[in-house]
Structures are given as C-alpha cells and as structure tokens.
Amino acid sequence: MDQTTRLENLEFAQSMLTEIRRNASASGELFLTYLIDIVAAEAQKRAHDLRFQNRSGKTMPGLGDV
C-alpha cells in the first residue's frame, strides 16, 4: 500500500475512533473509553511518523508493512 493511502487510512481511523470514544464516554464506559484512547493515540503516532518519513525520506521503526 502506498504511503499516501496509508496516511489517509490512519487519519480516517483516528477520526472514527474520536467519534466512537465520544459515544463510549457518554455511555459511561470508562474502560472502553480508555482502550479507545490508547488505540487513537497509536493511530495519531503512526500518522505523525509517516508524515515525518514522507518529509525526510527516513524510515521510522514500526512503519513496515502491517
């Protein structure tokens, strides 16, 4: 998968996770909200790393084929 598509997918996932987190939090699902926060943070980190990689041409750990 090309890097542009990967970045778009990560950004989409992060957006959807934000909505799911809102619903879980509003329902009082504290542990589920916590888990979604962790997954959203990982998506955000991977998107950030991918943007950095695109700018610098460097390969970041954990950005291999998933």
C-alpha positions, -999 to +999 in steps of 0.1 A: +000+000+000+014+034-009+022+059+019-005+084+008-032+057+012-017+046+045-018+081+058-054+087+047-064+054+063-047+063+096-064+098+096-098+082+088-093+056+116-083+084+140-115+104+131-137+073+136-121+065+169-128+100+181-165+095+174-165+061+190-147+074+220-173+102+224-201+076+224-184+053+248-176+081+272-212+094+270-224+059+279-202+058+309-180+030+295-148+042+313-126+012+305-137+011+269-130+048+266-095+042+280-088+015+254-101+036+226-078+064+238-048+041+235-057+030+200-064+066+189-030+077+203-013+049+184-031+059+151-020+095+157+016+085+164+018+064+133+003+091+111+028+116+126+057+092+120+045+086+084+043+124+077+079+127+091+090+099+069+075+114+039+092+148+045+126+134+055+128+102+034+138+083+065+123+050+076+108+050+111+106+019+132+072+002+132+062+016+098+069-015+078+041-034+061+013-041+086 
